[in-house]
Amino acid sequence: MCHLCNYEEILQDSGLEVNANRILILQIIGNSTKPLNAKEILEIISRTQNINSVTVYRILELLVEHKALEKISSGDRSFRFGLAPNKNHQHHPHFYCTKCGNMECLSPEVISINIDSFEKFFSGIIDKTELRLDGICINCLTSKK
């Protein structure tokens, strides 16, 4: 959960106009303890208001395009969304459970990658890095299913 983020400021810093639907989607994602897929975001929104699913998908893509959100690939060929790195959120790896499909955020200290060192040997420009570990979560390991 993020009680530190100013979602209006995130939109403004991304060059986007502030509106209620964009703020709502950022709040839902920012208040989640894990990256969410579009279906989960729609389910949360539908508890309090009626919004067209196409509108939600368009907002998500716009927020990713303007680097307010990160689009995170998962092992089930879908995508999850999380806040893009900002002054309150460091870039961090994720764990995807191949059994239950849950994805969770890992502490940035869990795995360190020296991008500066990599860039010395790579002649291109890196726009984004994504690190996802796949395996079986503790809940699935301890369940008797």
Secondary structure, DSSP 8 states (H G I E B T S, - for coil): --SS--HHHHHHHTT----HHHHHHHHHHHT-SS-B-HHHHHHHHHTT----HHHHHHHHHHHHHTTSEEEEE-TTS-EEEEE--BTTB----EEEETTT--EEE--TTSS---HHHHHHH--S-------EEEE--HHHHHS--
